[in-house]
Amino acid sequence: MQDKRITLAWTGASGAPYGLRLLECLLAADYQVYLLISSAARVVLATEHGLKLPSGPDAAKQALIAHLNCDASKLDVCGKEDWFSPVASGSAAPKKMVVCPCSAGTLASVAHGMSDNLLERAADVVLKERGQLLMVVRETPFSTLHLENMLKLSKMGVTIMPAAPGFYHQPESIEDLVDFMVARILDHLGVEQGLVPRWGYDQR
Ligand SMILES: Cc1cc2nc3c(=O)[nH]c(=O)nc-3n(C[C@H](O)[C@H](O)[C@H](O)COP(=O)(O)O)c2cc1C
């Protein structure tokens, strides 16, 4: 049977709307989502989306449920040091994890196996269990260090997906650009989606 569980991490890179939309789509596709939110991600979410999440995981979950109007049973917001969360152990963690948006800082921590908080530990678990890890990195320009960290992780099987939406679907809104990225992420996860027209099918 298909494991419809996934770990989603929001970090403090620009691109909070990608993370929010991805969460909305995964919940709509009936996935159980373990959500990890870094402190910087909260600042970015408030700055870019005007959504101020309360600091505790339970209160943050309630705020997100109200904001997205989604099923509470499918969302599990994990605390930074909730070491007893399923995502902290290879014996229970979902096999798929997405870091979206992914900051250069979290990229470096994961590349070096820091496991200093639950978010970094969850990524480390997916790596050691040879699961599927997607990192939607956002920074510009990239330093040599950023590029080396991405190469290192890519060689370990991580999918590096820079937050770089295309324009060939003729976006008319920011939402169209966000959906372009989210559609590519969902495709890689094997989650059915119809957010944007597919190349070669709908354009002819
Ligand atoms: C509004 C805002 C936008 C930011 N944009 C980026 C970004 O695009 N990429 C990045 O690597 N860091 C960005 N940062 C800096 C990170 O948030 C910072 O390095 C933080 O320590 C990352 O921590 P985290 O990886 O634990 O979330 C931004 C910070 C703020 C407040």
PDBQT file of the ligand as one rigid body, heavy atoms in Angstrom, charges set to zero:
ROOT
HETATM    1  C1  LIG A 301      12.613  38.106   4.761  1.00  0.00    +0.000 C 
HETATM    2  C2  LIG A 301      13.836  37.232   4.757  1.00  0.00    +0.000 A 
HETATM    3  C3  LIG A 301      14.234  36.666   3.574  1.00  0.00    +0.000 A 
HETATM    4  C4  LIG A 301      15.342  35.815   3.539  1.00  0.00    +0.000 A 
HETATM    5  N1  LIG A 301      15.687  35.234   2.343  1.00  0.00    +0.000 NA
HETATM    6  C5  LIG A 301      16.668  34.299   2.321  1.00  0.00    +0.000 A 
HETATM    7  C6  LIG A 301      16.913  33.574   1.113  1.00  0.00    +0.000 A 
HETATM    8  O1  LIG A 301      16.273  33.757   0.085  1.00  0.00    +0.000 OA
HETATM    9  N2  LIG A 301      17.859  32.598   1.150  1.00  0.00    +0.000 N 
HETATM   10  C7  LIG A 301      18.579  32.311   2.284  1.00  0.00    +0.000 A 
HETATM   11  O2  LIG A 301      19.409  31.392   2.242  1.00  0.00    +0.000 OA
HETATM   12  N3  LIG A 301      18.384  33.026   3.431  1.00  0.00    +0.000 NA
HETATM   13  C8  LIG A 301      17.437  33.994   3.487  1.00  0.00    +0.000 A 
HETATM   14  N4  LIG A 301      17.188  34.686   4.648  1.00  0.00    +0.000 N 
HETATM   15  C9  LIG A 301      18.094  34.485   5.793  1.00  0.00    +0.000 C 
HETATM   16  C10 LIG A 301      17.760  33.237   6.604  1.00  0.00    +0.000 C 
HETATM   17  O3  LIG A 301      16.447  33.344   7.116  1.00  0.00    +0.000 OA
HETATM   18  C11 LIG A 301      18.781  33.057   7.749  1.00  0.00    +0.000 C 
HETATM   19  O4  LIG A 301      20.043  32.732   7.211  1.00  0.00    +0.000 OA
HETATM   20  C12 LIG A 301      18.349  32.030   8.761  1.00  0.00    +0.000 C 
HETATM   21  O5  LIG A 301      19.379  31.882   9.714  1.00  0.00    +0.000 OA
HETATM   22  C13 LIG A 301      18.070  30.686   8.138  1.00  0.00    +0.000 C 
HETATM   23  O6  LIG A 301      17.739  29.798   9.200  1.00  0.00    +0.000 OA
HETATM   24  P1  LIG A 301      16.985  28.435   8.927  1.00  0.00    +0.000 P 
HETATM   25  O7  LIG A 301      17.727  27.731   7.862  1.00  0.00    +0.000 OA
HETATM   26  O8  LIG A 301      17.079  27.726  10.248  1.00  0.00    +0.000 OA
HETATM   27  O9  LIG A 301      15.587  28.740   8.589  1.00  0.00    +0.000 OA
HETATM   28  C14 LIG A 301      16.095  35.551   4.720  1.00  0.00    +0.000 A 
HETATM   29  C15 LIG A 301      15.667  36.146   5.911  1.00  0.00    +0.000 A 
HETATM   30  C16 LIG A 301      14.564  36.970   5.935  1.00  0.00    +0.000 A 
HETATM   31  C17 LIG A 301      14.119  37.565   7.249  1.00  0.00    +0.000 C 
ENDROOT
TORSDOF 0
